[in-house]
Amino acid sequence: MATRTQAQRDAMTIEIGYAVLSAAVLAGVTFAAVAAPWYLLGAPPGLNKVMLVAGCVLAAVVFVLRVAHVLWGYRGAPGTRPSQPGRTSSDA
C-alpha cells in the first residue's frame, strides 16, 4: 500500500471540509424552505409539527446525499493522475 503525501492528505481534508460545509448549508436551506412557510402562514399546531419533522428528515437526506456526491467525485490532489484516461503524459 502506497503512503500518501502531505499534499494529498491536505487535499482530502479540504475536500471533506467542503463536503460537510456545503451539505450543512444546503440542508439548512432545505429545512427552511420546507418548515418556515408553515410557521409564517400560521398553520395549525399539528401541521406545524408534521412539517417540522418533514423538514428535518428531508434536510438529513439532502445532507447525506450532498456529502456522498462531493466525496464520490473527488479525484485526489491535482497532478496525481493523468488528465486523460489512457495517457501517461501530456505529450503522449
C-alpha positions, -999 to +999 in steps of 0.1 A: +000+000+000+014+034-010+017+061+015+001+094+008+020+127+007+012+156+029-003+174+000-027+145-007-037+143+029-043+181+030-063+180-002-085+152+012-090+172+044-101+203+025-124+182+003-141+166+033-145+201+049-160+215+018-184+185+015-196+189+051-199+227+050-217+228+016-240+200+028-248+218+060-257+250+041-278+231+016-296+211+044-303+244+063-318+260+032-339+228+025-352+228+061-361+265+059-378+261+026-400+232+040-407+243+075-407+281+075-437+288+053-460+269+076-449+289+106-452+322+088-486+314+075-499+305+109-509+269+102-525+247+129-500+234+156-504+198+144-495+207+108-465+228+121-451+197+139-456+175+108-438+200+086-410+204+111-404+167+111-406+165+073-381+194+071-357+176+094-359+144+075-356+160+041-326+181+054-309+150+067-314+132+034-301+162+014-270+164+038-261+128+033-266+129-005-245+161-008-216+147+011-217+115-008-219+133-041-189+156-034-167+129-020-177+104-047-165+129-073-132+136-055-102+125-077-073+134-054-048+162-054-041+179-087-012+162-106-017+128-091-034+113-121-032+117-159-056+144-172-069+120-199-076+083-194-051+060-210-024+087-213+007+088-191+020+122-200+008+154-218+029+146-249+016+111-254 
